[in-house]
Amino acid sequence: VSAYGFITENYKDFSDHYYDKEMKPLVFYANHDMVMEGRLWKQLHSQKVLWLYQRQKRT
């Protein structure tokens, strides 16, 4: 299974949505544990349960 569009360690390098024309930082809300979610995606990727797309920042 491949996953695209989920939080990764370098989330600060990218806008909240891929279609944003201007940079909009990701907002963390109290009712959603984004840090825990990011760790879970990374763990599932590391265990090869799924492949998490993790693009690199363009320089």
Backbone as a printed PyTorch tensor [residue, N CA C, xyz], in Angstrom:
tensor([[[ 0.8510, -1.1800,  0.0000],
         [ 0.0000,  0.0000,  0.0000],
         [ 0.8880,  1.2310,  0.0000]],

        [[ 0.5340,  2.2110, -0.7880],
         [ 1.2500,  3.4850, -0.8050],
         [ 0.3740,  4.5640, -0.1820]],

        [[ 1.0110,  5.4780,  0.5340],
         [ 0.2850,  6.5880,  1.1640],
         [ 0.9090,  7.9000,  0.7100]],

        [[ 0.0730,  8.8240,  0.3010],
         [ 0.5360, 10.1170, -0.1870],
         [-0.2830, 11.2080,  0.4950]],

        [[ 0.3920, 12.2600,  0.9440],
         [-0.3190, 13.3970,  1.5070],
         [-0.4680, 13.3740,  3.0140]],

        [[ 0.2510, 12.4820,  3.6730],
         [ 0.1790, 12.4130,  5.1250],
         [ 1.4060, 13.0730,  5.7390]],

        [[ 1.3140, 13.4360,  6.9960],
         [ 2.3730, 14.1980,  7.6590],
         [ 3.6810, 13.4010,  7.7090]],

        [[ 4.7710, 14.0930,  7.4150],
         [ 6.1110, 13.5190,  7.4850],
         [ 6.9970, 14.4470,  8.3010]],

        [[ 8.2130, 14.0020,  8.5960],
         [ 9.1140, 14.7860,  9.4460],
         [ 9.4100, 16.1720,  8.8840]],

        [[ 9.4000, 16.3090,  7.5800],
         [ 9.7490, 17.5950,  6.9670],
         [ 8.5110, 18.4180,  6.5900]],

        [[ 7.4240, 18.2430,  7.3260],
         [ 6.1760, 18.9410,  7.0090],
         [ 6.3290, 20.4580,  6.9960]],

        [[ 7.2710, 21.0110,  7.7640],
         [ 7.4470, 22.4690,  7.8310],
         [ 7.9750, 23.0480,  6.5190]],

        [[ 8.5290, 22.2010,  5.6600],
         [ 9.0750, 22.6560,  4.3780],
         [ 7.9950, 22.8930,  3.3180]],

        [[ 6.7720, 22.4740,  3.6070],
         [ 5.7260, 22.5060,  2.5910],
         [ 4.4650, 23.1920,  3.1000]],

        [[ 3.6650, 23.6530,  2.1730],
         [ 2.4020, 24.2920,  2.5100],
         [ 1.4130, 23.2520,  3.0380]],

        [[ 0.3860, 23.7280,  3.7140],
         [-0.6300, 22.8520,  4.2990],
         [-1.2670, 21.9440,  3.2490]],

        [[-1.5590, 22.4930,  2.0650],
         [-2.1700, 21.7190,  0.9820],
         [-1.2890, 21.7930, -0.2650]],

        [[-1.2210, 20.7320, -1.0070],
         [-0.3620, 20.6990, -2.1950],
         [-0.7930, 21.7270, -3.2410]],

        [[-2.0390, 22.1310, -3.2160],
         [-2.5500, 23.0480, -4.2340],
         [-2.4510, 24.5240, -3.8290]],

        [[-1.9530, 24.8240, -2.6330],
         [-1.8170, 26.2160, -2.1970],
         [-0.8610, 26.9690, -3.1130]],

        [[-1.2620, 28.1310, -3.5510],
         [-0.3990, 28.9570, -4.4050],
         [ 0.6230, 29.7230, -3.5750]],

        [[ 0.3030, 29.9830, -2.3140],
         [ 1.2150, 30.6380, -1.3810],
         [ 1.4440, 29.7010, -0.2020]],

        [[ 2.6040, 29.8340,  0.4180],
         [ 2.9480, 28.9920,  1.5600],
         [ 1.9840, 29.2470,  2.7180]],

        [[ 1.3480, 28.1780,  3.1900],
         [ 0.4540, 28.2440,  4.3480],
         [ 0.8990, 27.1440,  5.3030]],

        [[ 1.4030, 27.5010,  6.4760],
         [ 1.9020, 26.4820,  7.4000],
         [ 0.7890, 25.5730,  7.9090]],

        [[ 1.1580, 24.3560,  8.2100],
         [ 0.2300, 23.3950,  8.7880],
         [-0.1450, 23.8550, 10.1880]],

        [[-1.4310, 23.8460, 10.4920],
         [-1.9170, 24.2520, 11.8100],
         [-2.2560, 22.9950, 12.5960]],

        [[-1.7310, 22.9060, 13.7970],
         [-2.0190, 21.7800, 14.6750],
         [-3.1980, 22.1390, 15.5700]],

        [[-4.1810, 21.2700, 15.6530],
         [-5.3620, 21.4940, 16.4830],
         [-5.3290, 20.5620, 17.6890]],

        [[-5.8910, 21.0230, 18.7900],
         [-5.8550, 20.2700, 20.0480],
         [-6.5900, 18.9380, 19.9550]],

        [[-7.5740, 18.8340, 19.0860],
         [-8.3590, 17.6000, 19.0030],
         [-7.7650, 16.5650, 18.0410]],

        [[-6.5520, 16.8170, 17.5450],
         [-5.9060, 15.8770, 16.6220],
         [-4.4160, 15.8340, 16.9400]],

        [[-3.9180, 14.6850, 17.3310],
         [-2.5120, 14.5390, 17.7170],
         [-1.6650, 14.2750, 16.4720]],

        [[-1.2370, 15.3590, 15.8260],
         [-0.4680, 15.2490, 14.5850],
         [ 0.9160, 14.6560, 14.8160]],

        [[ 1.5190, 14.9250, 15.9640],
         [ 2.8440, 14.3710, 16.2610],
         [ 2.7500, 12.8530, 16.3570]],

        [[ 1.7480, 12.3570, 17.0740],
         [ 1.5500, 10.9140, 17.1890],
         [ 1.2460, 10.3100, 15.8180]],

        [[ 0.4460, 10.9960, 15.0280],
         [ 0.1240, 10.5090, 13.6920],
         [ 1.3820, 10.4000, 12.8360]],

        [[ 2.2390, 11.4170, 12.9090],
         [ 3.4870, 11.3910, 12.1490],
         [ 4.3800, 10.2330, 12.5450]],

        [[ 4.4610,  9.9750, 13.8410],
         [ 5.2590,  8.8300, 14.3190],
         [ 4.6890,  7.5100, 13.8110]],

        [[ 3.3720,  7.3980, 13.8180],
         [ 2.7270,  6.1720, 13.3470],
         [ 2.9990,  5.9420, 11.8610]],

        [[ 2.8590,  6.9750, 11.0290],
         [ 3.1460,  6.8330,  9.5980],
         [ 4.5920,  6.3990,  9.3790]],

        [[ 5.5170,  7.0220, 10.1220],
         [ 6.9360,  6.6750,  9.9920],
         [ 7.1760,  5.2200, 10.4020]],

        [[ 6.5480,  4.7960, 11.4980],
         [ 6.7040,  3.4210, 11.9720],
         [ 6.1650,  2.4260, 10.9420]],

        [[ 4.9830,  2.6800, 10.4110],
         [ 4.4060,  1.7850,  9.4050],
         [ 5.2760,  1.7190,  8.1540]],

        [[ 5.8570,  2.8490,  7.7730],
         [ 6.7670,  2.8950,  6.6270],
         [ 8.0310,  2.0790,  6.9280]],

        [[ 8.5960,  2.2730,  8.1100],
         [ 9.8290,  1.5610,  8.4990],
         [ 9.6190,  0.0520,  8.5610]],

        [[ 8.4350, -0.3600,  8.9810],
         [ 8.1210, -1.7880,  9.0810],
         [ 7.6550, -2.3740,  7.7460]],

        [[ 7.6480, -1.5340,  6.7120],
         [ 7.2490, -1.9380,  5.3600],
         [ 5.7970, -2.4270,  5.2820]],

        [[ 4.9720, -1.9260,  6.1980],
         [ 3.5380, -2.1950,  6.1430],
         [ 2.9330, -1.4020,  4.9880]],

        [[ 3.4730, -0.2080,  4.7760],
         [ 3.0690,  0.6390,  3.6670],
         [ 4.2620,  1.4580,  3.2230]],

        [[ 4.1280,  2.0880,  2.0710],
         [ 5.1740,  2.9760,  1.5670],
         [ 4.6440,  4.3910,  1.6640]],

        [[ 5.3050,  5.2060,  2.4870],
         [ 4.8970,  6.5890,  2.6980],
         [ 5.7100,  7.4970,  1.7920]],

        [[ 5.0270,  8.1760,  0.8750],
         [ 5.7040,  9.1250,  0.0010],
         [ 6.2300, 10.2670,  0.8510]],

        [[ 7.5440, 10.5500,  0.7460],
         [ 8.1850, 11.5980,  1.5320],
         [ 9.0370, 12.4470,  0.6060]],

        [[ 8.4200, 13.4330,  0.0080],
         [ 9.1730, 14.2410, -0.9520],
         [10.2300, 15.0860, -0.2540]],

        [[11.2330, 15.4320, -1.0370],
         [12.3250, 16.2660, -0.5450],
         [12.0700, 17.7070, -0.9520]],

        [[12.5110, 18.6260, -0.1340],
         [12.3630, 20.0480, -0.4420],
         [13.2500, 20.3970, -1.6300]],

        [[12.7140, 21.1690, -2.5510],
         [13.5050, 21.6280, -3.6950],
         [14.3460, 22.8070, -3.2580]],

        [[15.5860, 22.8410, -3.7240],
         [16.4750, 23.9500, -3.3600],
         [16.6350, 24.9200, -4.4860]]])
